[in-house]
């Protein structure tokens, strides 16, 4: 998951320290370094869950849940460039709504395989 989030973060533009993730169930939160045309004074967050895929969310000033501006839909693990186009379209007001992804969480390891990053020990 870490490699995929790194690739998506680079494609969409994330604030320093703006990546969070959960493991059970798998989910991620990316605080974007941009605003949207609908409410330029509010923060945008890209949220991914194994249950519904990517959603672009407009955060509220209050502590309540944000407003979902758009859902990517299928596939559950799209290419980072596709996620960036989705963010651009929704943030500009050219795309909205959408259905959640319906990929199988049981396939998640296979879907993320190409983004696997090996952690090597530091050199002496």
PAVEXDREN-515014 format. One record per residue (C-alpha): residue in three letters; x, y, z; residue number from 1. Coordinates in steps of 0.25 Angstrom, whole numbers, plus 5000, padded with zeros to 4 digits. Layout:
# PAVEXDREN-515014
<atom zafi="ALA" X="X" Y="Y" Z="Z" base="NUM"/>
...
This chain:
# PAVEXDREN-515014
<atom zafi="UNK" X="5000" Y="5000" Z="5000" base="1"/>
<atom zafi="UNK" X="5011" Y="5010" Z="5003" base="2"/>
<atom zafi="UNK" X="5017" Y="5009" Z="4989" base="3"/>
<atom zafi="UNK" X="5003" Y="5012" Z="4983" base="4"/>
<atom zafi="UNK" X="5001" Y="5024" Z="4992" base="5"/>
<atom zafi="UNK" X="5014" Y="5029" Z="4989" base="6"/>
<atom zafi="UNK" X="5011" Y="5029" Z="4974" base="7"/>
<atom zafi="UNK" X="4997" Y="5035" Z="4976" base="8"/>
<atom zafi="UNK" X="5003" Y="5046" Z="4985" base="9"/>
<atom zafi="UNK" X="5013" Y="5050" Z="4975" base="10"/>
<atom zafi="UNK" X="5003" Y="5050" Z="4964" base="11"/>
<atom zafi="UNK" X="4992" Y="5059" Z="4971" base="12"/>
<atom zafi="UNK" X="5001" Y="5068" Z="4980" base="13"/>
<atom zafi="UNK" X="5000" Y="5065" Z="4995" base="14"/>
<atom zafi="UNK" X="5003" Y="5075" Z="5006" base="15"/>
<atom zafi="UNK" X="5016" Y="5071" Z="5014" base="16"/>
<atom zafi="UNK" X="5012" Y="5061" Z="5025" base="17"/>
<atom zafi="UNK" X="4998" Y="5060" Z="5018" base="18"/>
<atom zafi="UNK" X="4997" Y="5045" Z="5017" base="19"/>
<atom zafi="UNK" X="4990" Y="5036" Z="5027" base="20"/>
<atom zafi="UNK" X="4986" Y="5021" Z="5026" base="21"/>
<atom zafi="UNK" X="4979" Y="5010" Z="5033" base="22"/>
<atom zafi="UNK" X="4981" Y="4996" Z="5032" base="23"/>
<atom zafi="UNK" X="4968" Y="4989" Z="5037" base="24"/>
<atom zafi="UNK" X="4961" Y="4991" Z="5028" base="25"/>
<atom zafi="UNK" X="4971" Y="4997" Z="5018" base="26"/>
<atom zafi="UNK" X="4969" Y="5012" Z="5016" base="27"/>
<atom zafi="UNK" X="4977" Y="5025" Z="5013" base="28"/>
<atom zafi="UNK" X="4975" Y="5040" Z="5015" base="29"/>
<atom zafi="UNK" X="4983" Y="5050" Z="5006" base="30"/>
<atom zafi="UNK" X="4982" Y="5065" Z="5009" base="31"/>
<atom zafi="UNK" X="4983" Y="5072" Z="4996" base="32"/>
<atom zafi="UNK" X="4991" Y="5084" Z="4993" base="33"/>
<atom zafi="UNK" X="4980" Y="5091" Z="4985" base="34"/>
<atom zafi="UNK" X="4966" Y="5096" Z="4986" base="35"/>
<atom zafi="UNK" X="4954" Y="5094" Z="4978" base="36"/>
<atom zafi="UNK" X="4946" Y="5104" Z="4970" base="37"/>
<atom zafi="UNK" X="4933" Y="5101" Z="4978" base="38"/>
<atom zafi="UNK" X="4939" Y="5105" Z="4992" base="39"/>
<atom zafi="UNK" X="4953" Y="5111" Z="4990" base="40"/>
<atom zafi="UNK" X="4954" Y="5114" Z="5005" base="41"/>
<atom zafi="UNK" X="4952" Y="5100" Z="5009" base="42"/>
<atom zafi="UNK" X="4962" Y="5088" Z="5009" base="43"/>
<atom zafi="UNK" X="4962" Y="5077" Z="4999" base="44"/>
<atom zafi="UNK" X="4964" Y="5062" Z="5004" base="45"/>
<atom zafi="UNK" X="4966" Y="5050" Z="4995" base="46"/>
<atom zafi="UNK" X="4961" Y="5038" Z="5003" base="47"/>
<atom zafi="UNK" X="4963" Y="5023" Z="4999" base="48"/>
<atom zafi="UNK" X="4956" Y="5011" Z="5005" base="49"/>
<atom zafi="UNK" X="4957" Y="4997" Z="5001" base="50"/>
<atom zafi="UNK" X="4941" Y="4997" Z="5002" base="51"/>
<atom zafi="UNK" X="4939" Y="5009" Z="4992" base="52"/>
<atom zafi="UNK" X="4952" Y="5013" Z="4985" base="53"/>
<atom zafi="UNK" X="4955" Y="5028" Z="4983" base="54"/>
<atom zafi="UNK" X="4947" Y="5040" Z="4988" base="55"/>
<atom zafi="UNK" X="4950" Y="5054" Z="4987" base="56"/>
<atom zafi="UNK" X="4944" Y="5061" Z="5000" base="57"/>
<atom zafi="UNK" X="4942" Y="5076" Z="5003" base="58"/>
<atom zafi="UNK" X="4946" Y="5077" Z="5018" base="59"/>
<atom zafi="UNK" X="4937" Y="5085" Z="5027" base="60"/>
<atom zafi="UNK" X="4942" Y="5095" Z="5037" base="61"/>
<atom zafi="UNK" X="4934" Y="5088" Z="5048" base="62"/>
<atom zafi="UNK" X="4938" Y="5074" Z="5053" base="63"/>
<atom zafi="UNK" X="4927" Y="5067" Z="5045" base="64"/>
<atom zafi="UNK" X="4929" Y="5059" Z="5033" base="65"/>
<atom zafi="UNK" X="4933" Y="5065" Z="5020" base="66"/>
<atom zafi="UNK" X="4925" Y="5066" Z="5007" base="67"/>
<atom zafi="UNK" X="4928" Y="5056" Z="4996" base="68"/>
<atom zafi="UNK" X="4929" Y="5063" Z="4983" base="69"/>
<atom zafi="UNK" X="4932" Y="5052" Z="4974" base="70"/>
<atom zafi="UNK" X="4935" Y="5037" Z="4974" base="71"/>
<atom zafi="UNK" X="4945" Y="5030" Z="4965" base="72"/>
<atom zafi="UNK" X="4938" Y="5017" Z="4964" base="73"/>
<atom zafi="UNK" X="4944" Y="5005" Z="4957" base="74"/>
<atom zafi="UNK" X="4955" Y="5000" Z="4957" base="75"/>
<atom zafi="UNK" X="4958" Y="5000" Z="4972" base="76"/>
<atom zafi="UNK" X="4973" Y="5003" Z="4970" base="77"/>
<atom zafi="UNK" X="4974" Y="5012" Z="4957" base="78"/>
<atom zafi="UNK" X="4987" Y="5017" Z="4952" base="79"/>
<atom zafi="UNK" X="4992" Y="5029" Z="4959" base="80"/>
<atom zafi="UNK" X="4991" Y="5038" Z="4946" base="81"/>
<atom zafi="UNK" X="4976" Y="5034" Z="4946" base="82"/>
<atom zafi="UNK" X="4974" Y="5038" Z="4960" base="83"/>
<atom zafi="UNK" X="4981" Y="5051" Z="4957" base="84"/>
<atom zafi="UNK" X="4971" Y="5054" Z="4945" base="85"/>
<atom zafi="UNK" X="4960" Y="5050" Z="4954" base="86"/>
<atom zafi="UNK" X="4964" Y="5061" Z="4965" base="87"/>
<atom zafi="UNK" X="4966" Y="5071" Z="4954" base="88"/>
<atom zafi="UNK" X="4952" Y="5069" Z="4948" base="89"/>
<atom zafi="UNK" X="4945" Y="5069" Z="4961" base="90"/>
<atom zafi="UNK" X="4953" Y="5081" Z="4967" base="91"/>
<atom zafi="UNK" X="4950" Y="5089" Z="4954" base="92"/>
<atom zafi="UNK" X="4935" Y="5085" Z="4955" base="93"/>
<atom zafi="UNK" X="4935" Y="5077" Z="4942" base="94"/>
<atom zafi="UNK" X="4932" Y="5064" Z="4949" base="95"/>
<atom zafi="UNK" X="4923" Y="5060" Z="4961" base="96"/>
<atom zafi="UNK" X="4916" Y="5049" Z="4968" base="97"/>
<atom zafi="UNK" X="4919" Y="5035" Z="4964" base="98"/>
<atom zafi="UNK" X="4918" Y="5021" Z="4970" base="99"/>
<atom zafi="UNK" X="4927" Y="5015" Z="4979" base="100"/>
<atom zafi="UNK" X="4937" Y="5004" Z="4974" base="101"/>
<atom zafi="UNK" X="4933" Y="4990" Z="4975" base="102"/>
<atom zafi="UNK" X="4946" Y="4983" Z="4975" base="103"/>
<atom zafi="UNK" X="4949" Y="4971" Z="4984" base="104"/>
<atom zafi="UNK" X="4957" Y="4974" Z="4996" base="105"/>
<atom zafi="UNK" X="4962" Y="4960" Z="4995" base="106"/>
<atom zafi="UNK" X="4969" Y="4964" Z="4982" base="107"/>
<atom zafi="UNK" X="4976" Y="4976" Z="4988" base="108"/>
<atom zafi="UNK" X="4990" Y="4970" Z="4990" base="109"/>
<atom zafi="UNK" X="4990" Y="4966" Z="4975" base="110"/>
<atom zafi="UNK" X="4985" Y="4979" Z="4971" base="111"/>
<atom zafi="UNK" X="4996" Y="4986" Z="4979" base="112"/>
<atom zafi="UNK" X="5007" Y="4977" Z="4975" base="113"/>
<atom zafi="UNK" X="5014" Y="4985" Z="4965" base="114"/>
<atom zafi="UNK" X="5015" Y="4997" Z="4975" base="115"/>
<atom zafi="UNK" X="5022" Y="4988" Z="4985" base="116"/>
<atom zafi="UNK" X="5034" Y="4995" Z="4991" base="117"/>
<atom zafi="UNK" X="5045" Y="4987" Z="4997" base="118"/>
<atom zafi="UNK" X="5051" Y="4993" Z="5010" base="119"/>
<atom zafi="UNK" X="5066" Y="4990" Z="5010" base="120"/>
<atom zafi="UNK" X="5075" Y="4992" Z="5023" base="121"/>
<atom zafi="UNK" X="5084" Y="5004" Z="5023" base="122"/>
<atom zafi="UNK" X="5098" Y="5002" Z="5018" base="123"/>
<atom zafi="UNK" X="5109" Y="5001" Z="5028" base="124"/>
